[in-house]
Amino acid sequence: MKFFAIYTTVKIINKPDWLDDFRSKFDLEYNPETGCYDDPYEMHITLTQPRFISDNDAQILKTRLEELFNNNNNIGNLDVEFSDWHLDRQDETNNGCIMIKSPEYAKLSNLQQQLLEIIGNNHNYLEPKYEKYEKNFIPHLTIGRDLSKERYDSAISILPKSLLVKAEVDNIVLAIVKDKSAAERNNPNNLNVYRP
């Protein structure tokens, strides 16, 4: 069975000088199959967390999303300002993570609610923790992931004191994949792209 998630792609309008270098060091996901770290994900905001889906339900979801984005002119401009740090330390079940979050997110929250209505009763999350993430939705950009205690401590020691990153949502993407590999998530055949 495949799984899906819905996310936005974003274009950073005022990229801080330190951001690319920071991500190249700390926004890497460990791949146990290769024993290496994969490159950073494309900058995105996850709107719905990964869930399992049948092929038939995937076709229905694609159709309903096309209807939403073709008929819905009230979504409007989705510019986002990220100005707060969100630091998740490593614990017994997760490695550390560093995110920049947006304190103002009414438009994205409304969009997420519309998407959840379309998804309906599918609560078959890929991992149980994803339901909590989705219910406590806070738009953010992950800039450091899969951080051991040493890498986490190193990363937070070089974070700037002040933060303001402006971004605009380019696209809404429905990704339907068979596994978590970079090849699957980057395969254009697995991505359905919508304009907000």
Helices and strands as residue ranges (DSSP letters): E 2-12, H 19-26, E 29-31, E 36-38, E 44-53, H 55-71, E 79-82, E 84-88, E 96-101, H 106-119, H 129-135, E 140-147, H 149-157, E 165-177, H 182-186, G 188-190, E 191-194
